[in-house]
Amino acid sequence: MNLAVLGAGAWGTALAARAALRHPTVLWARDAAQADVIRSARSNPRYLPGVMLPAALRIESDFGAALAGDDTLVIVATPMAALREMLERLKARRSGVLWLCKGFEQGSGLLGHEIARAVAPALRAGVLSGPSFAIEVARGQPTALVAASSDAALREAAVDALHSDSVRIYTSDDAVGVEVGGAVKNVLAIATGIADGMPARFDGREGLGLNARAALVTRGLAEMTRLGVALGARPETFMGLSGLGDLVLTATGDLSRNRTVGRLLAQGLALPRILAELGHVAEGVSSAPMVLERAVAAGVEMPITQAVVAVLAGMLTPAQALERLMGRDARSESL
């Protein structure tokens, strides 16, 4: 099997590096200068410093050369903002396409499978998602992911391509649920980051405490499930890797970019400065308004998401958002 990974950020580079240990694999970088650096250094110093890449991994900046061969499985590893462009360029391919990006497209509010249906309805397409920090995948630390598509052959191709002694691939035909989980967990991670970064009221330490974090994760999972079911997902999907699994990782892990955004907002830093200094894309920032927009259209209540959107927009301070959430009326615990 031949693989082409399109996008030389941290996640694309990490997955390509692991795949290259088993299959002929090419990593495509949009920037020719970046491709030259990766090729000569056998590492990606900008996104995965200190990680050496396998000698077998081919680096390309020529899009056509990266996609040579109709039997090549393509994995799109660009940010969500570039997925539409990638699918437009790939819509004539007969082999399958999977994407790694998580979120709702800014402007349209569409998920990846909805974009694919609009621009490339004949394309064999799906999503690869789950709890995964790129650096741990690159190091060969154990990771479990889910490949979701309505195309059973594509799901099995993902298993054949990526399942290994360090990466375990599960399959699902609920692409809607897998994508909603991957998108909403980034927004919820900003919320837990805010809670973790706020000054405590009692002992002066940072953070509101583990009780608050657990409450946000649990009620956030309820929000995620409500929206997913309204959009056509199965509720049990959200108890899996792309729902609860990815939410726990992103909401609690120190490597989480979205949680970092929340922590720094709680410390009083301005959002433009945070994003400039982060150096990586935090998908939850652009996805949050789109998540709320889809929720409102579907008649789904998402108070945590609403609070995150208000903080990101500068309409509420983190303290005011917390006060609003804690001031909500008591209710039955349910979805």
Stockholm file with secondary structure:
# STOCKHOLM 1.0

chainA/1-335         MNLAVLGAGAWGTALAARAALRHPTVLWARDAAQADVIRSARSNPRYLPGVMLPAALRIESDFGAALAGDDTLVIVATPMAALREMLERLKARRSGVLWLCKGFEQGSGLLGHEIARAVAPALRAGVLSGPSFAIEVARGQPTALVAASSDAALREAAVDALHSDSVRIYTSDDAVGVEVGGAVKNVLAIATGIADGMPARFDGREGLGLNARAALVTRGLAEMTRLGVALGARPETFMGLSGLGDLVLTATGDLSRNRTVGRLLAQGLALPRILAELGHVAEGVSSAPMVLERAVAAGVEMPITQAVVAVLAGMLTPAQALERLMGRDARSESL
#=GR chainA/1-335 SS CEEEEECCSHHHHHHHHHHTTTSCEEEECSSHHHHHHHHHHTEETTTEEEEECCTTCEEECCHHHHTCSTTEEEEECSCGGGHHHHHHHHTTCSSCEEECCCSCCTTTCCCHHHHHHHHCTTSCEEEEESSCCHHHHHTTCCEEEEEECSCHHHHHHHHHHHCCSSEEEEEESCHHHHHHHHHHHHHHHHHHHHHHHSBCSSSCCBSSCHHHHHHHHHHHHHHHHHHHHHTTCCGGGGGSIIIIIHHHHHHHCTTCHHHHHHHHHHTTCCHHHHHHHHCSCCHHHHHHHHHHHHHHHHTCCCHHHHHHHHHHTTSSCHHHHHHHHHTSCCCCCCC
#=GC SS_cons         CEEEEECCSHHHHHHHHHHTTTSCEEEECSSHHHHHHHHHHTEETTTEEEEECCTTCEEECCHHHHTCSTTEEEEECSCGGGHHHHHHHHTTCSSCEEECCCSCCTTTCCCHHHHHHHHCTTSCEEEEESSCCHHHHHTTCCEEEEEECSCHHHHHHHHHHHCCSSEEEEEESCHHHHHHHHHHHHHHHHHHHHHHHSBCSSSCCBSSCHHHHHHHHHHHHHHHHHHHHHTTCCGGGGGSIIIIIHHHHHHHCTTCHHHHHHHHHHTTCCHHHHHHHHCSCCHHHHHHHHHHHHHHHHTCCCHHHHHHHHHHTTSSCHHHHHHHHHTSCCCCCCC
//
